């Protein structure tokens, strides 16, 4: 097996605050953030036992590709990427709402839809009514925005626009900007995916505030935050009632479910065999190369923390010697 970056434990001089997310290790100094995309993989809001070689590099480089490609739509936090796994940029005050946008009836949207049909109640998700007569993986007449609250621990929770405003989570003018940016970013992402023979099915965006301005933060259009279909054969598969061919981490969720894990209390997390871990790296690599049109060049993994430290020397983020 190739080496994987499970976590970092970098000590900076001068010091930096540290936070470990599900997949990123975040260091903050003043008004700057340094994010290391680790090789951890999460599903059902749980970090899985094994890390996936090169996943962090793929995640970071995919996010950078799209952040650079959407600066004309809205400002974002990214300033530079001195290492394949590292991004440095502005520290924004995170808005505690994920802006989820869905173009197709799949995943959580389809499960909600199907359950509502079975129980003969309105087909409503986050205050948005979904049309009658849909099949799984059908396109919505227009993309729907289904926000979720950002949970520190456990599951994120669905929330409607009306609830966000009623609870005063953000001001009405800020929320209007969040929706506008979300729709425009998704439209750009779908157009870029279409050029590469893909369909951007759904995704989520996170935003923050800096000096009163809304910034796009974190990642964008990566396999961790987005779902893609292959465009070729989509219509034929729908007509035949066949499952769509996906390029996302949905296959990891499906493997977990097939092995008795759905993130419920008391369920042990199954450990992925090495062969499956390698297949996950392959799928992530395929998405990167397909969506960007660039060949993936794996970084040296013999000593990842040392490589990161060496690449940070010219940035002002000096890794202190232990």
C-alpha positions as CSV (number, residue, x, y, z in Angstrom):
1,X,0.0,0.0,0.0
2,X,1.1,3.6,-0.7
3,X,1.6,5.9,2.3
4,X,-1.4,8.0,3.3
5,X,-1.6,11.2,5.3
6,X,-3.8,10.3,8.2
7,X,-3.2,13.5,10.1
8,X,-0.6,16.3,10.6
9,X,0.9,17.5,13.8
10,X,2.8,20.6,12.6
11,X,4.2,23.1,15.1
12,X,4.7,26.6,13.6
13,X,7.0,29.4,14.7
14,X,5.3,31.8,15.5
15,X,2.6,29.5,16.8
16,X,-0.8,28.9,15.1
17,X,-4.1,27.8,16.5
18,X,-5.2,24.3,15.4
19,X,-8.4,22.6,14.5
20,X,-8.9,19.1,13.1
21,X,-12.0,18.7,10.9
22,X,-13.3,15.5,9.3
23,X,-10.8,15.6,6.5
24,X,-8.8,18.8,6.9
25,X,-6.2,19.9,9.5
26,X,-6.6,23.7,9.9
27,X,-4.0,26.0,11.3
28,X,-4.8,29.7,11.9
29,X,-2.5,32.6,12.6
30,X,-4.1,36.0,12.8
31,X,-6.2,36.7,9.6
32,X,-4.7,33.7,7.7
33,X,-5.6,30.0,7.4
34,X,-3.5,27.1,6.4
35,X,-5.5,24.0,5.5
36,X,-3.9,20.6,5.0
37,X,-6.1,18.2,3.0
38,X,-5.5,14.9,4.7
39,X,-6.2,11.5,3.2
40,X,-9.0,10.8,5.7
41,X,-12.3,9.9,4.2
42,X,-15.7,10.4,5.9
43,X,-19.1,9.0,5.3
44,X,-22.4,9.2,7.2
45,X,-20.7,11.9,9.3
46,X,-18.0,9.5,10.5
47,X,-14.3,9.4,9.7
48,X,-13.5,5.9,8.4
49,X,-10.6,3.9,10.0
50,X,-8.4,3.8,6.9
51,X,-7.0,6.8,5.0
52,X,-7.0,6.9,1.2
53,X,-3.6,7.5,-0.5
54,X,-3.4,10.7,-2.5
55,X,-7.1,11.6,-1.7
56,X,-6.0,14.8,0.1
57,X,-3.9,15.9,-2.9
58,X,-6.8,15.2,-5.3
59,X,-9.3,17.0,-3.1
60,X,-7.0,20.1,-2.7
61,X,-6.1,20.3,-6.3
62,X,-9.7,19.8,-7.5
63,X,-10.9,22.6,-5.1
64,X,-8.2,24.9,-6.3
65,X,-9.1,24.3,-9.9
66,X,-12.7,25.4,-9.3
67,X,-11.9,28.2,-6.9
68,X,-9.6,29.8,-9.5
69,X,-12.3,29.2,-12.2
70,X,-15.1,31.0,-10.3
71,X,-13.4,34.2,-9.0
72,X,-15.5,36.2,-11.4
73,X,-18.7,35.0,-9.7
74,X,-17.8,35.7,-6.1
75,X,-14.6,36.3,-4.0
76,X,-13.1,33.3,-2.3
77,X,-10.7,32.6,0.6
78,X,-7.8,31.1,-1.4
79,X,-4.5,32.9,-1.9
80,X,-1.9,30.3,-2.7
81,X,-1.1,26.5,-2.6
82,X,2.6,25.9,-1.9
83,X,2.2,22.1,-1.6
84,X,-0.1,19.6,-3.3
85,X,-2.0,19.0,0.0
86,X,-1.9,22.6,1.3
87,X,-4.0,25.8,0.7
88,X,-3.4,29.1,2.4
89,X,-5.8,32.0,2.4
90,X,-8.0,34.4,4.3
91,X,-9.6,33.5,7.6
92,X,-13.3,34.3,7.3
93,X,-16.0,34.1,9.9
94,X,-17.8,31.0,8.8
95,X,-21.6,31.2,8.2
96,X,-23.1,28.2,10.1
97,X,-25.2,27.1,7.1
98,X,-24.2,24.8,4.2
99,X,-25.8,25.9,1.0
100,X,-26.8,22.6,-0.6
101,X,-28.1,22.8,-4.2
102,X,-29.6,19.8,-6.1
103,X,-30.2,19.5,-9.8
104,X,-31.5,15.9,-9.7
105,X,-33.7,13.7,-7.4
106,X,-31.0,11.5,-5.9
107,X,-29.5,10.8,-2.5
108,X,-31.2,12.6,0.4
109,X,-33.6,14.4,-1.9
110,X,-34.8,11.1,-3.4
111,X,-35.1,9.3,0.0
112,X,-37.2,12.2,1.3
113,X,-39.3,12.2,-1.9
114,X,-39.9,8.5,-1.8
115,X,-40.8,8.5,1.9
116,X,-43.3,11.3,1.4
117,X,-44.9,9.4,-1.5
118,X,-45.2,6.3,0.6
119,X,-46.8,8.2,3.5
120,X,-49.1,10.3,1.2
121,X,-47.8,13.6,2.5
122,X,-46.4,16.7,0.7
123,X,-43.1,16.1,-1.0
124,X,-41.2,18.9,0.8
125,X,-37.5,19.3,1.5
126,X,-36.2,22.3,3.4
127,X,-39.4,24.1,2.6
128,X,-39.2,23.4,-1.1
129,X,-42.0,21.4,-2.7
130,X,-40.8,18.8,-5.2
131,X,-43.0,18.1,-8.2
132,X,-45.1,15.0,-8.6
133,X,-44.3,12.1,-10.9
134,X,-40.5,12.0,-10.5
135,X,-38.3,9.0,-10.8
136,X,-34.9,8.6,-9.1
137,X,-32.2,10.6,-10.9
138,X,-34.7,12.7,-12.8
139,X,-33.7,16.3,-13.2
140,X,-35.7,18.9,-11.2
141,X,-37.4,21.5,-13.4
142,X,-34.8,23.9,-11.9
143,X,-32.2,23.3,-9.2
144,X,-33.5,23.5,-5.7
145,X,-31.6,24.9,-2.7
146,X,-31.9,22.8,0.5
147,X,-29.7,24.3,3.2
148,X,-28.3,22.5,6.2
149,X,-27.1,23.7,9.5
150,X,-23.4,23.2,10.1
151,X,-23.0,20.8,13.1
152,X,-19.8,20.8,15.2
153,X,-20.5,17.1,15.9
154,X,-23.0,14.6,14.6
155,X,-25.3,15.1,11.7
156,X,-26.1,18.3,9.9
157,X,-29.8,19.2,9.9
158,X,-32.0,20.3,7.1
159,X,-33.3,23.9,7.5
160,X,-35.5,26.1,5.3
161,X,-34.8,29.6,4.1
162,X,-37.7,30.8,6.3
163,X,-36.2,29.1,9.4
164,X,-32.8,30.6,8.7
165,X,-34.2,34.1,8.5
166,X,-36.6,33.6,11.5
167,X,-33.8,32.4,13.7
168,X,-31.6,35.3,12.6
169,X,-28.7,33.0,11.5
170,X,-27.9,35.6,8.8
171,X,-29.4,38.9,7.7
172,X,-31.9,38.8,4.8
173,X,-29.5,40.7,2.5
174,X,-26.7,38.2,3.3
175,X,-28.9,35.2,2.7
176,X,-30.1,36.6,-0.6
177,X,-26.4,36.9,-1.7
178,X,-25.8,33.3,-0.5
179,X,-28.6,32.0,-2.7
180,X,-27.5,34.1,-5.7
181,X,-23.9,32.9,-5.4
182,X,-25.0,29.3,-4.9
183,X,-27.1,29.3,-8.1
184,X,-24.4,31.0,-10.2
185,X,-21.6,28.7,-8.9
186,X,-23.7,25.7,-9.6
187,X,-24.6,26.9,-13.1
188,X,-20.9,27.4,-13.8
189,X,-20.0,24.0,-12.3
190,X,-22.6,22.3,-14.5
191,X,-21.3,24.0,-17.6
192,X,-17.7,23.0,-16.8
193,X,-18.8,19.5,-16.1
194,X,-20.8,19.3,-19.4
195,X,-17.6,20.2,-21.3
196,X,-16.0,17.2,-19.8
197,X,-18.8,14.8,-20.5
198,X,-20.2,14.9,-16.9
199,X,-23.3,16.1,-15.1
200,X,-22.9,18.0,-11.9
201,X,-25.8,16.5,-10.0
202,X,-25.7,18.2,-6.6
203,X,-23.2,19.9,-4.4
204,X,-22.8,22.2,-1.3
205,X,-21.0,25.5,-0.7
206,X,-19.8,27.1,2.5
207,X,-19.5,30.8,2.9
208,X,-17.9,33.2,5.4
209,X,-17.9,36.9,6.1
210,X,-14.8,39.2,6.0
211,X,-15.2,42.9,6.5
212,X,-18.9,42.6,5.8
213,X,-18.3,40.8,2.5
214,X,-19.5,37.3,1.7
215,X,-16.6,34.9,0.6
216,X,-16.7,31.4,-0.7
217,X,-14.7,29.2,1.7
218,X,-13.5,25.6,2.1
219,X,-13.8,23.5,-1.1
220,X,-15.9,23.5,-4.2
221,X,-17.0,20.9,-6.7
222,X,-14.8,18.1,-5.3
223,X,-15.9,14.4,-5.0
224,X,-16.3,15.0,-1.3
225,X,-18.8,17.8,-1.7
226,X,-20.4,16.9,-5.0
227,X,-22.0,14.1,-7.0
228,X,-21.4,13.7,-10.7
229,X,-23.1,11.5,-13.4
230,X,-21.6,10.5,-16.7
231,X,-23.6,12.4,-19.4
232,X,-23.1,9.7,-22.0
233,X,-26.0,7.2,-21.6
234,X,-27.8,9.2,-19.0
235,X,-31.1,9.4,-20.9
236,X,-31.0,5.8,-22.0
237,X,-30.4,4.6,-18.4
238,X,-33.3,6.7,-17.2
239,X,-35.6,5.3,-19.9
240,X,-34.7,1.8,-18.8
241,X,-34.9,2.5,-15.1
242,X,-31.3,1.6,-14.6
243,X,-29.0,3.2,-12.0
244,X,-26.9,6.1,-13.3
245,X,-23.2,5.7,-13.6
246,X,-21.7,8.0,-11.0
247,X,-18.3,9.6,-10.4
248,X,-18.5,10.5,-6.7
249,X,-17.8,8.9,-3.3
250,X,-21.3,7.5,-3.3
251,X,-19.8,4.0,-4.0
252,X,-18.0,4.3,-0.6
253,X,-21.4,4.9,1.1
254,X,-22.9,1.9,-0.9
255,X,-20.0,-0.3,0.3
256,X,-20.5,0.7,3.9
257,X,-24.3,0.0,3.7
258,X,-23.6,-3.4,2.1
259,X,-21.3,-4.1,5.1
260,X,-23.9,-3.1,7.6
261,X,-23.0,0.5,8.4
262,X,-25.2,3.6,7.9
263,X,-23.9,5.8,10.7
264,X,-26.5,4.7,13.2
265,X,-25.7,4.4,16.9
266,X,-24.1,1.2,17.9
267,X,-23.1,0.2,14.4
268,X,-19.4,-0.6,14.2
269,X,-17.5,0.9,11.2
270,X,-16.3,-1.8,8.9
271,X,-12.6,-1.6,7.9
272,X,-12.0,-1.4,4.2
273,X,-9.7,-4.1,2.7
274,X,-6.6,-2.8,1.0
275,X,-7.9,-3.7,-2.5
276,X,-11.0,-1.5,-1.9
277,X,-8.8,1.3,-0.6
278,X,-6.8,1.2,-3.8
279,X,-10.0,1.3,-5.8
280,X,-11.1,4.5,-4.0
281,X,-7.8,6.2,-4.9
282,X,-8.4,5.1,-8.5
283,X,-11.9,6.5,-8.5
284,X,-10.8,9.9,-7.0
285,X,-8.0,10.0,-9.6
286,X,-10.5,9.4,-12.4
287,X,-12.7,12.2,-11.2
288,X,-9.8,14.7,-11.0
289,X,-8.5,13.8,-14.5
290,X,-12.0,13.7,-16.0
291,X,-13.3,17.0,-14.6
292,X,-10.1,19.0,-15.0
293,X,-8.7,17.5,-18.2
294,X,-5.3,17.4,-16.4
295,X,-3.2,14.3,-15.7
296,X,-2.8,13.5,-12.0
297,X,0.8,13.5,-10.9
298,X,1.1,11.9,-7.4
299,X,3.2,13.8,-5.0
300,X,6.1,12.1,-3.1
301,X,4.6,10.3,-0.1
302,X,7.8,9.0,1.5
303,X,7.7,11.7,4.2
304,X,4.7,13.9,3.7
305,X,5.1,16.1,6.7
306,X,8.7,16.9,5.8
307,X,7.7,17.6,2.2
308,X,5.0,20.0,3.4
309,X,7.4,21.8,5.8
310,X,10.0,22.2,3.0
311,X,7.4,23.6,0.6
312,X,6.2,26.1,3.3
313,X,9.7,27.7,3.8
314,X,9.1,30.6,1.4
315,X,5.6,31.4,2.7
316,X,6.2,32.7,6.2
317,X,4.7,29.5,7.7
318,X,7.9,28.0,9.2
319,X,7.6,24.6,10.7
320,X,9.4,24.6,14.0
321,X,11.9,21.8,14.7
322,X,10.9,19.5,17.5
